[in-house]
């Protein structure tokens, strides 16, 4: 298949690119290379004769239209998004522009292209939109998110993603564009930009900085390894039913403070501090995030039953250890991506 992947130089998008290339698909990467998108995430595959990189923004509808036609695209997968909640609270405008208007531009480009196709080429075309579990709001101490729940976004980020999800749904029901939407829980793994919880704690710990934990640290997240998420998206793309939504989780609920302590424990073992004290000593509780959702958890039974979703990383601690070890052995990657954003 010929796949156009937006936001593919990001953390999750690049994992999907590697998945698609392993299936011998041709992949066209479209990425703006913002602070969270790095060509370094694709450095081992960018020279693959099946992988083509184009720098550009998803709000540029003409560019998307050109790429769809030029490469005879079968699948369009949209990972491109502003995704950091703290940034959305400080500067919501960019989230509205990229996540809502950007998705609109992609949908319109795809609609025009799909309408020009015929026969099996038209039947197999898919527009897959990658979203988040945060559109469902916040859970109490029990229950899990599923595909049938109403949307209740609580942050500018989740509201912008909810808006884009609604556009995708509307373009399917109004124009019959064959769309599929996926919603996932918190991702972790290699190549995540050092602004999210896990890479922040790893890099801060190694640099002797405080490990900032919001509130009392008891907010709960369900963690899915990025490779499991990429596998799920590929299944939804190739086996999913147009108009449907599929949720992916890690079945690994952990409180934020427990995640941080687990990271400290691993580092204590594999990279001890020179003073022999635990990295736990660097934990510092800070003022809670505005509108901080209490708990997220995903029920991905539908994805398991309908498209055969399974997880390689059954144990969060197994994947976390591998992630910590990756960051320890890839200091050059961290230096490159952080240095670029300081310029």
C-alpha positions in Angstrom: 0.0 0.0 0.0 1.0 3.6 -0.5 0.5 5.5 2.8 0.6 9.2 3.5 1.5 9.7 7.2 1.2 13.2 8.7 3.1 14.0 11.9 5.3 11.1 11.1 8.5 12.6 12.5 6.9 12.7 16.0 7.1 10.1 18.7 4.1 8.0 17.8 4.0 8.7 14.1 7.6 7.5 13.6 6.8 4.3 15.4 3.9 3.8 12.9 6.2 4.5 10.0 8.6 1.7 11.1 5.6 -0.6 11.4 4.4 0.2 7.9 7.8 -0.2 6.4 8.2 -3.6 8.0 5.1 -4.6 6.1 6.7 -3.5 2.8 4.4 -0.5 2.4 5.5 2.7 0.7 5.4 5.6 3.2 5.2 9.3 2.4 6.1 11.3 5.5 4.5 14.8 5.9 5.8 16.7 8.9 6.2 20.4 9.8 9.2 19.5 12.1 8.0 21.6 15.0 9.6 21.3 18.4 8.2 17.8 18.9 8.9 16.5 15.3 12.4 15.4 14.6 14.0 13.9 11.5 16.2 12.0 14.0 13.2 9.9 14.8 13.4 8.5 11.3 17.1 8.4 10.8 17.3 4.6 10.4 14.6 4.5 7.8 14.6 7.9 6.0 17.0 6.5 3.3 14.8 3.5 2.7 13.7 3.5 -1.0 10.1 3.0 0.3 10.2 6.1 2.6 9.8 9.7 1.3 10.0 12.8 3.5 8.2 16.1 2.8 8.4 19.1 5.1 5.1 20.8 5.3 2.0 21.6 7.4 -1.3 19.8 7.4 -3.1 23.2 7.0 -1.6 23.4 3.5 -4.4 21.7 1.6 -2.8 22.2 -1.8 0.3 20.3 -0.6 -1.7 17.4 0.7 -3.7 17.2 -2.6 -0.5 17.2 -4.5 1.0 14.4 -2.4 -2.2 12.3 -2.6 -2.2 12.4 -6.4 1.6 12.2 -7.0 2.0 9.1 -4.9 -1.3 7.5 -5.6 -2.1 7.2 -1.9 -4.2 4.3 -0.6 -4.3 5.3 3.1 -4.0 8.7 4.8 -3.0 8.4 8.5 -3.2 11.6 10.6 -0.9 11.7 13.6 -0.2 15.4 13.2 -1.3 17.4 16.3 -0.3 19.7 19.1 -0.5 17.4 22.0 1.0 18.7 25.3 -1.7 19.7 27.7 0.4 22.3 29.6 1.2 24.1 26.3 -2.5 24.1 25.4 -3.3 25.9 28.7 -0.7 28.5 28.0 -1.3 28.9 24.2 -4.5 27.4 23.0 -4.6 29.1 19.7 -2.0 26.9 18.0 -4.0 23.8 19.1 -7.1 25.1 17.5 -5.2 25.9 14.3 -3.4 22.6 13.9 -5.8 20.1 15.4 -9.1 21.5 14.1 -8.3 23.5 11.0 -5.5 21.1 10.0 -7.8 18.1 10.2 -10.4 20.0 8.2 -7.8 20.7 5.4 -6.8 17.0 5.4 -10.4 15.9 5.2 -11.1 18.2 2.3 -8.0 17.2 0.4 -8.9 13.5 1.0 -12.5 14.0 -0.1 -11.5 15.5 -3.4 -8.9 12.9 -4.1 -11.2 10.0 -3.0 -13.9 11.3 -5.2 -11.6 11.1 -8.2 -10.8 7.5 -7.7 -12.7 4.5 -9.2 -13.0 0.8 -8.7 -10.9 -1.1 -6.2 -8.7 2.0 -5.6 -11.7 3.9 -4.3 -13.0 1.0 -2.3 -9.7 0.4 -0.4 -9.0 4.1 0.4 -9.0 5.0 4.1 -8.6 8.2 6.1 -7.4 7.2 9.6 -7.5 9.9 12.4 -5.5 9.3 15.5 -7.0 10.8 18.7 -6.7 10.5 22.4 -8.7 9.1 25.4 -8.7 12.6 26.9 -11.7 13.5 24.7 -13.8 11.4 27.1 -12.9 13.6 30.1 -12.0 12.2 33.5 -12.9 9.0 35.2 -13.6 8.4 38.9 -12.0 5.5 40.8 -13.8 2.9 38.7 -14.8 2.2 35.1 -13.0 2.6 31.8 -13.4 4.6 28.6 -14.9 2.9 25.6 -16.1 3.8 22.1 -19.7 4.5 23.2 -19.1 7.1 25.8 -20.0 10.8 25.2 -17.2 13.3 24.7 -16.4 15.5 27.8 -13.0 17.2 27.1 -11.6 19.3 30.0 -8.5 21.0 28.5 -7.9 23.1 25.4 -5.9 20.2 24.0 -8.6 17.6 24.5 -11.3 20.0 23.3 -9.3 20.6 20.1 -8.9 16.9 19.5 -12.6 16.3 20.2 -13.4 18.9 17.6 -11.2 17.2 15.0 -12.9 13.8 15.9 -16.3 15.3 15.3 -15.2 16.6 11.9 -13.9 13.2 10.9 -17.2 11.6 11.9 -19.2 14.2 10.0 -17.2 13.8 6.8 -18.0 10.1 6.9 -21.7 10.5 7.5 -22.2 13.4 5.2 -19.8 12.7 2.4 -19.3 8.9 2.9 -15.6 9.4 3.1 -14.2 6.1 4.5 -12.8 7.3 7.8 -11.6 5.4 10.9 -10.8 7.0 14.3 -8.6 5.6 17.0 -8.4 6.8 20.6 -5.5 5.7 22.9 -4.3 6.0 26.4 -0.9 7.5 27.5 2.0 6.4 25.3 5.5 5.7 26.4 8.7 4.3 24.8 11.8 5.4 22.9 12.0 8.8 21.1 9.4 10.6 23.2 10.3 14.3 23.4 11.5 15.3 26.9 8.3 17.2 27.9 6.0 14.3 28.8 6.2 12.6 32.2 8.4 9.6 31.6 11.2 11.2 29.5 11.1 14.3 31.8 11.7 12.2 34.9 14.5 10.2 33.2 16.4 13.3 31.9 15.9 15.4 35.0 17.1 12.5 37.2 20.3 12.1 35.2 20.9 15.8 35.3 20.5 16.1 39.0 17.3 18.2 38.7 14.0 18.0 40.7 11.5 15.4 39.5 8.3 17.6 39.5 5.1 15.7 40.3 1.8 17.5 40.1 -0.4 17.7 43.2 -0.1 14.6 45.3 0.9 12.4 42.4 -2.1 10.1 42.7 -3.7 10.9 39.4 -3.9 7.7 37.4 -3.0 7.0 33.7 -3.3 3.8 31.6 0.1 3.4 29.8 0.5 1.8 26.4 3.8 1.2 24.8 4.2 3.2 21.6 4.9 0.0 19.5 1.7 -1.6 20.7 -0.2 1.6 19.8 1.4 1.6 16.3 0.4 -2.0 15.9 -3.2 -1.1 16.8 -3.4 1.8 14.4 -2.1 -0.4 11.6 -4.8 -3.0 12.4 -7.5 -0.3 12.5 -6.3 1.0 9.1 -6.2 -2.4 7.3 -9.0 -4.3 9.1 -11.2 -1.6 10.6 -14.7 -0.8 9.4 -15.2 2.7 7.9 -17.1 5.0 10.2 -16.0 3.1 13.3 -13.8 4.1 16.3 -11.3 1.8 18.0 -9.8 2.4 21.4 -6.4 1.1 22.5 -5.0 0.9 26.0 -2.2 -0.7 27.8 -4.2 -2.4 30.6 -1.5 -0.8 32.8 -3.0 1.7 35.2 -0.5 3.4 37.4 -0.5 6.6 39.5 1.9 9.3 38.5 3.9 9.0 41.7 4.2 5.2 41.3 5.5 5.7 37.7 8.1 8.2 38.9 9.2 5.9 41.8 9.5 3.0 39.3 11.8 5.1 37.1 13.9 6.0 40.2 14.1 2.3 41.2 15.3 1.3 37.7 17.9 4.1 37.6 19.1 3.3 41.1 19.9 -0.2 39.8 21.3 0.6 36.3 22.8 4.1 36.8 23.3 4.7 40.5 23.9 8.3 41.8 27.5 9.0 42.7 26.4 9.7 46.3 24.7 6.3 46.5 21.4 8.0 47.4 18.2 7.0 45.7 16.8 9.2 42.9 13.7 9.4 45.0 15.4 12.2 46.8 14.9 14.4 43.8 11.1 14.1 43.8 9.4 17.4 44.4 5.6 17.9 44.5 4.5 21.0 42.6 1.3 23.0 42.2 -1.3 20.9 40.4 -2.1 21.4 36.7 -5.2 23.5 36.0 -8.2 21.2 35.4 -6.0 18.1 36.0 -8.1 15.0 35.0 -8.1 12.4 37.8 -8.0 9.1 36.0 -7.9 7.6 32.5 -8.3 4.0 31.6 -9.2 2.3 28.3 -11.4 -0.8 27.6 -10.1 -2.0 24.2 -12.3 -5.1 24.0 -13.8 -3.9 20.7 -10.4 -3.6 19.1 -9.4 -7.1 20.4 -12.6 -8.7 19.1 -13.1 -6.9 15.8 -9.6 -6.4 14.5 -7.4 -8.8 16.5 -5.5 -6.2 18.6 -3.0 -7.7 21.1 -0.2 -6.2 23.1 3.5 -7.2 23.0 4.2 -5.3 26.2 1.9 -7.1 28.7 3.8 -5.7 31.7 4.3 -2.0 32.0 7.4 -2.4 34.1 9.0 -4.5 31.4 8.4 -1.7 28.8 9.4 1.0 31.3 12.8 -0.7 31.9 13.4 -1.0 28.2 12.5 2.7 27.8 14.8 3.9 30.6 17.7 1.8 29.1 17.0 3.3 25.6 17.3 6.9 27.0 20.5 5.9 28.8 22.1 4.6 25.6 20.8 7.4 23.3 22.2 10.6 24.9 23.1 11.9 21.5 19.5 11.8 20.4 18.4 13.8 23.4 21.2 16.4 22.8 20.2 16.8 19.2 16.5 17.2 19.7 16.8 19.5 22.7 19.6 21.6 21.1 17.5 22.2 18.0 14.7 23.8 20.1 17.1 26.1 21.9 18.2 27.8 18.7 
